[in-house]
Amino acid sequence: MEDVLRPLMVIVGTIALTLALGWLIDRALRAADARQTDTQLWALLRRCRLPLQVLLASAAVQVVYSAFDLHLRRDDIVRSALAMVTIFSAAWLTIRAAGAVAENFLARYESRTTDQARVRQFRTQLAMIRRVVTTVLAVVATAFVILLVFPSLRALGTSMLASAGVIGVIAGVAAQSMLSNFFAGLQIAFGDSVKIGDTVVVDGEWGTIEEISMAFLTVRIWDDRRLTMPVSYFNSKPYENWSRGGNEITGTVFLHLDHTTPVAELRKRLQEFLLGRPDWDGRAWSLVVTDTTPSTIQVRAAMSARNADDAWTLRCAVREELIAWLRDTHPYALPRVATSPAAVPPAPRDTPPPKRV
């Protein structure tokens, strides 16, 4: 019984001490965050509490396991499990710490600049770097577990490394689509074609770039639907990016009206309406006749806005206002369908009977 109780008491006591140490570190980070309000680093580092406690507990148990010469049933399995937990918790802690540093750096960058396009580009690059670092650390941790924790698999790992060239060629051919998406994601992250927060039109859908991963890109459509597309699409097919070169955009409204429409009065009404709209940025506006047909004319109203969201709201408001104003003050200007009685074909004439010869 003592062979079981003594190791268990030592292990439980060690875990309790490491948990208390993790709690003290968390309290120290909270105090540092309260003292230094100009940075978010200490608050973000508090997310590392759980992986830190797991790492400290597994490492400490391994130390006391050897120092106190403890032995449990299936001792080799216990030591291998502790080593696995230590390696994976170290990778987990590194990922959390790197993410905290990256988010703090992004927050400080946002506070120092007013160029939202640069902020979105930097956020996109950081998100891609974090995903690459997470993937690399996960692969490295798994490799360490296989090669160090399981000695019987070392020969297998050596033979796999010896044939890495052949395996790489086969994997490259088999995963061609995945690799193309991966490199396309890197190109988008470190290029300037599309960024998180950009307003785009893809396949006729208008939305905002919400997330860019190593393989897929998520567009949040105006009605809160999510459109998920491979990132290689944005390097091979055309799309509209309304945020490229700045957030300002000019919205247009087309109206089909009667030829008797008082265009000058309609233009004046548009100007009066825009002056009272907060979503019009005051840069430009116009109202012109762009086309004519035998029954109607096409009138285009153009107005500038600070961003795509304001432009959409302004377009809808202008369209509603102009139609309502014409209906109330100039109803004859709205398009009409001319109706008249249908023409009746003439009755057939009576033909004389043929003459007999």
PLY file of the C-alpha trace (Angstrom):
ply
format ascii 1.0
element vertex 357
property float x
property float y
property float z
element edge 356
property int vertex1
property int vertex2
end_header
0.00 0.00 0.00
2.87 2.31 0.81
4.27 1.78 -2.69
1.13 3.36 -4.06
0.34 6.04 -1.45
3.84 7.54 -1.30
4.13 8.27 -5.06
0.56 9.53 -5.18
1.10 11.91 -2.23
4.31 13.26 -3.75
2.72 13.75 -7.17
-0.44 15.40 -5.78
1.62 17.71 -3.57
3.84 18.69 -6.49
0.82 19.45 -8.69
-0.74 21.54 -5.89
2.46 23.57 -5.50
2.71 24.21 -9.24
-0.94 25.29 -9.37
-0.29 27.71 -6.54
2.77 29.02 -8.39
0.70 29.54 -11.52
-1.91 31.42 -9.48
0.78 33.69 -8.01
2.14 34.44 -11.50
-1.37 35.29 -12.65
-1.81 37.67 -9.70
1.50 39.32 -10.54
0.41 39.82 -14.16
-2.88 41.33 -12.97
-1.02 43.75 -10.72
1.34 44.71 -13.54
-1.65 45.32 -15.81
-3.23 47.59 -13.20
-0.02 49.62 -12.86
0.79 49.96 -16.59
-2.42 51.02 -18.29
-0.63 52.11 -21.48
-0.11 48.52 -22.64
-2.31 45.44 -22.94
0.57 42.96 -22.83
0.16 41.91 -19.19
-3.58 41.35 -19.56
-3.03 39.33 -22.74
-0.31 37.23 -21.09
-2.85 36.10 -18.47
-4.23 33.82 -21.19
-1.07 31.74 -20.71
-2.06 30.69 -17.20
-3.51 27.28 -18.10
-0.70 26.07 -20.43
1.86 27.45 -17.93
0.33 25.49 -15.06
0.22 22.31 -17.14
3.85 22.77 -18.16
5.01 23.47 -14.61
3.04 20.53 -13.23
4.30 17.99 -15.79
7.89 19.19 -15.55
7.85 19.22 -11.74
6.32 15.75 -11.56
9.08 14.44 -13.84
11.73 16.01 -11.58
10.32 14.62 -8.32
9.67 11.28 -10.04
13.38 10.86 -10.54
14.54 12.70 -7.39
12.41 10.62 -5.00
12.96 7.43 -6.99
9.24 6.86 -7.36
7.86 3.78 -9.05
4.36 3.07 -10.26
2.84 0.23 -12.16
3.68 0.56 -15.87
6.42 3.03 -15.04
7.50 3.45 -18.69
4.01 4.53 -19.75
3.84 7.11 -16.95
7.21 8.62 -17.90
6.26 8.73 -21.60
2.93 10.38 -20.81
4.62 13.03 -18.66
7.14 13.77 -21.41
4.34 14.09 -23.98
2.39 16.49 -21.78
5.52 18.59 -21.16
6.36 18.91 -24.86
2.83 19.73 -25.99
2.22 22.16 -23.12
5.49 23.95 -23.97
4.32 24.35 -27.57
0.88 25.48 -26.32
2.46 28.06 -24.01
4.68 29.37 -26.82
1.68 29.78 -29.13
-0.31 31.63 -26.46
2.60 33.91 -25.58
3.34 34.70 -29.23
-0.34 35.50 -29.81
-0.38 37.86 -26.81
2.71 39.71 -28.03
1.26 39.97 -31.56
-2.10 41.34 -30.35
-0.37 43.88 -28.10
1.85 45.00 -30.98
-1.21 45.37 -33.23
-3.09 47.38 -30.59
-0.15 49.77 -30.16
0.16 50.12 -33.92
-3.56 50.96 -34.23
-3.21 53.65 -31.55
-0.29 55.31 -33.35
-1.70 55.50 -36.89
-4.90 56.71 -38.53
-4.37 54.83 -41.79
-6.98 52.08 -41.49
-5.80 50.42 -44.69
-2.34 49.86 -43.18
-3.91 48.61 -39.96
-6.01 46.04 -41.85
-2.99 44.92 -43.85
-0.91 44.53 -40.68
-3.74 42.58 -39.01
-3.93 40.26 -42.02
-0.18 39.63 -41.96
-0.14 38.95 -38.22
-3.05 36.50 -38.54
-1.24 34.59 -41.28
2.05 34.54 -39.35
0.28 33.22 -36.25
-1.27 30.38 -38.24
2.08 29.46 -39.79
3.82 29.56 -36.39
1.05 27.46 -34.82
1.31 24.85 -37.57
5.11 24.71 -37.37
5.13 24.38 -33.57
2.50 21.64 -33.69
4.53 19.69 -36.24
7.78 20.17 -34.29
6.16 19.12 -31.01
4.72 16.01 -32.64
8.11 15.17 -34.13
9.80 15.54 -30.73
7.22 13.29 -29.14
7.73 10.62 -31.78
11.54 10.76 -31.79
12.24 11.33 -28.08
9.37 9.77 -26.18
9.02 6.63 -28.29
12.51 5.28 -28.97
11.10 2.36 -30.96
9.92 4.81 -33.61
13.31 6.48 -34.11
14.34 3.99 -36.76
11.07 4.67 -38.57
11.71 8.40 -38.39
15.23 7.99 -39.75
14.00 5.94 -42.69
11.29 8.51 -43.35
13.87 11.29 -43.44
16.02 9.25 -45.82
13.14 8.96 -48.26
11.93 12.53 -47.74
12.73 13.48 -51.33
10.47 10.86 -52.85
7.76 11.48 -50.28
7.97 15.22 -50.92
7.45 14.77 -54.65
4.50 12.44 -54.11
2.96 14.73 -51.49
3.47 17.75 -53.70
1.60 16.13 -56.57
-1.16 14.81 -54.33
-1.62 18.07 -52.42
-1.19 20.46 -55.31
-4.46 22.24 -54.64
-3.73 22.59 -50.92
-0.24 23.92 -51.56
-1.52 26.42 -54.13
-4.02 27.73 -51.56
-1.26 27.92 -48.93
1.08 29.98 -51.09
-1.84 32.08 -52.32
-2.67 32.84 -48.68
0.91 33.96 -48.05
0.80 36.11 -51.18
-2.45 37.76 -50.06
-1.18 38.28 -46.51
2.05 39.99 -47.54
0.69 41.60 -50.69
-1.81 44.40 -50.95
-4.61 42.91 -53.01
-7.10 42.17 -50.23
-7.03 42.59 -46.45
-9.21 41.81 -43.45
-11.92 44.45 -43.29
-11.95 45.23 -47.03
-15.31 45.56 -48.76
-15.44 43.30 -51.82
-17.88 42.05 -54.42
-17.32 38.37 -55.23
-19.59 36.34 -57.49
-22.20 39.08 -57.31
-22.19 39.09 -53.49
-21.28 42.26 -51.56
-19.57 41.80 -48.22
-16.56 42.35 -45.95
-13.46 40.19 -45.58
-13.82 38.66 -42.14
-11.06 36.05 -41.97
-8.09 34.93 -44.06
-6.57 31.53 -43.31
-3.88 29.52 -45.06
-6.44 27.80 -47.28
-9.74 29.65 -47.17
-11.06 33.20 -47.05
-14.36 34.14 -45.38
-16.52 37.00 -46.67
-19.27 38.29 -44.38
-22.14 39.23 -46.70
-24.42 42.17 -45.91
-27.18 39.87 -44.61
-24.75 38.17 -42.16
-24.24 35.09 -44.31
-20.66 33.81 -44.65
-19.19 33.08 -48.06
-16.16 30.79 -47.78
-13.87 30.61 -50.79
-10.36 29.22 -51.46
-7.73 31.94 -51.28
-6.41 30.90 -54.70
-9.62 32.34 -56.18
-8.43 35.86 -55.38
-5.20 35.31 -57.33
-6.79 33.80 -60.42
-10.17 35.50 -60.95
-11.32 39.13 -61.03
-13.24 40.65 -58.12
-14.13 44.13 -56.89
-12.30 45.62 -53.90
-14.08 48.79 -52.84
-11.52 49.52 -50.09
-8.42 49.44 -52.27
-6.78 52.85 -52.56
-8.92 54.28 -49.76
-12.31 53.84 -48.14
-14.02 56.66 -50.05
-16.47 55.51 -52.69
-19.05 57.05 -55.02
-22.50 55.50 -55.06
-24.90 55.72 -57.98
-28.68 55.52 -58.35
-30.38 55.00 -61.70
-33.97 56.06 -62.33
-36.11 55.44 -65.41
-38.45 58.43 -65.81
-40.76 60.02 -68.34
-39.48 62.47 -70.94
-41.42 65.30 -69.25
-39.39 65.00 -66.03
-38.14 68.39 -64.73
-34.47 67.39 -64.53
-33.28 70.77 -63.20
-35.74 70.67 -60.29
-34.86 67.05 -59.61
-31.18 67.99 -59.50
-31.90 70.79 -57.04
-33.93 68.42 -54.85
-31.02 65.95 -54.76
-28.64 68.71 -53.60
-31.02 69.81 -50.84
-31.46 66.24 -49.67
-27.70 65.50 -49.58
-26.97 68.61 -47.50
-29.01 67.14 -44.66
-27.46 63.67 -44.77
-24.61 62.79 -42.36
-23.53 59.84 -44.53
-22.69 62.15 -47.46
-19.07 63.25 -47.11
-19.53 66.42 -49.18
-16.89 65.62 -51.78
-19.02 65.29 -54.92
-22.52 64.81 -56.29
-24.24 64.99 -59.67
-27.45 64.22 -61.51
-27.35 63.73 -65.28
-29.39 62.10 -68.02
-27.31 59.18 -69.23
-29.63 57.51 -71.75
-32.97 57.76 -73.48
-35.43 55.31 -75.00
-38.63 55.85 -76.97
-40.64 55.75 -73.73
-38.29 56.83 -70.86
-35.08 58.58 -69.98
-32.38 57.21 -67.69
-31.25 59.54 -64.92
-28.11 58.83 -62.89
-27.61 60.35 -59.44
-24.08 60.07 -58.04
-23.00 60.90 -54.51
-19.76 60.31 -52.57
-19.45 58.63 -49.17
-16.76 57.87 -46.63
-17.00 54.09 -46.96
-19.00 51.35 -48.62
-21.51 51.03 -45.78
-22.37 54.75 -45.92
-22.57 54.57 -49.71
-25.08 51.71 -49.58
-27.25 53.53 -47.01
-27.06 56.77 -48.98
-28.00 55.10 -52.26
-31.11 53.55 -50.74
-32.11 56.85 -49.11
-31.60 58.87 -52.31
-33.58 56.40 -54.40
-36.47 56.45 -51.93
-36.44 60.25 -51.58
-36.36 61.06 -55.30
-39.15 58.65 -56.15
-41.32 59.96 -53.29
-40.65 63.58 -54.29
-41.60 62.92 -57.91
-44.72 61.05 -56.84
-45.88 63.93 -54.61
-44.90 66.93 -56.74
-44.50 65.72 -60.32
-46.44 62.47 -60.72
-46.43 62.86 -64.50
-42.62 62.34 -64.44
-42.91 58.73 -63.35
-42.78 56.22 -66.21
-46.14 55.40 -67.73
-47.37 52.62 -69.93
-49.38 54.03 -72.84
-52.61 52.15 -73.36
-55.20 52.50 -76.13
-57.84 50.27 -77.75
-56.27 47.67 -79.94
-56.59 48.24 -83.68
-59.27 46.03 -85.25
-58.31 44.50 -88.61
-60.65 45.43 -91.50
-63.45 43.02 -92.31
-62.86 40.87 -95.41
-64.60 42.12 -98.51
-67.24 39.98 -100.22
-65.69 38.50 -103.36
-67.96 38.00 -106.36
-68.54 34.45 -107.49
-66.41 33.34 -110.41
-67.91 33.73 -113.85
-68.94 30.63 -115.78
-67.46 30.18 -119.24
0 1
1 2
2 3
3 4
4 5
5 6
6 7
7 8
8 9
9 10
10 11
11 12
12 13
13 14
14 15
15 16
16 17
17 18
18 19
19 20
20 21
21 22
22 23
23 24
24 25
25 26
26 27
27 28
28 29
29 30
30 31
31 32
32 33
33 34
34 35
35 36
36 37
37 38
38 39
39 40
40 41
41 42
42 43
43 44
44 45
45 46
46 47
47 48
48 49
49 50
50 51
51 52
52 53
53 54
54 55
55 56
56 57
57 58
58 59
59 60
60 61
61 62
62 63
63 64
64 65
65 66
66 67
67 68
68 69
69 70
70 71
71 72
72 73
73 74
74 75
75 76
76 77
77 78
78 79
79 80
80 81
81 82
82 83
83 84
84 85
85 86
86 87
87 88
88 89
89 90
90 91
91 92
92 93
93 94
94 95
95 96
96 97
97 98
98 99
99 100
100 101
101 102
102 103
103 104
104 105
105 106
106 107
107 108
108 109
109 110
110 111
111 112
112 113
113 114
114 115
115 116
116 117
117 118
118 119
119 120
120 121
121 122
122 123
123 124
124 125
125 126
126 127
127 128
128 129
129 130
130 131
131 132
132 133
133 134
134 135
135 136
136 137
137 138
138 139
139 140
140 141
141 142
142 143
143 144
144 145
145 146
146 147
147 148
148 149
149 150
150 151
151 152
152 153
153 154
154 155
155 156
156 157
157 158
158 159
159 160
160 161
161 162
162 163
163 164
164 165
165 166
166 167
167 168
168 169
169 170
170 171
171 172
172 173
173 174
174 175
175 176
176 177
177 178
178 179
179 180
180 181
181 182
182 183
183 184
184 185
185 186
186 187
187 188
188 189
189 190
190 191
191 192
192 193
193 194
194 195
195 196
196 197
197 198
198 199
199 200
200 201
201 202
202 203
203 204
204 205
205 206
206 207
207 208
208 209
209 210
210 211
211 212
212 213
213 214
214 215
215 216
216 217
217 218
218 219
219 220
220 221
221 222
222 223
223 224
224 225
225 226
226 227
227 228
228 229
229 230
230 231
231 232
232 233
233 234
234 235
235 236
236 237
237 238
238 239
239 240
240 241
241 242
242 243
243 244
244 245
245 246
246 247
247 248
248 249
249 250
250 251
251 252
252 253
253 254
254 255
255 256
256 257
257 258
258 259
259 260
260 261
261 262
262 263
263 264
264 265
265 266
266 267
267 268
268 269
269 270
270 271
271 272
272 273
273 274
274 275
275 276
276 277
277 278
278 279
279 280
280 281
281 282
282 283
283 284
284 285
285 286
286 287
287 288
288 289
289 290
290 291
291 292
292 293
293 294
294 295
295 296
296 297
297 298
298 299
299 300
300 301
301 302
302 303
303 304
304 305
305 306
306 307
307 308
308 309
309 310
310 311
311 312
312 313
313 314
314 315
315 316
316 317
317 318
318 319
319 320
320 321
321 322
322 323
323 324
324 325
325 326
326 327
327 328
328 329
329 330
330 331
331 332
332 333
333 334
334 335
335 336
336 337
337 338
338 339
339 340
340 341
341 342
342 343
343 344
344 345
345 346
346 347
347 348
348 349
349 350
350 351
351 352
352 353
353 354
354 355
355 356
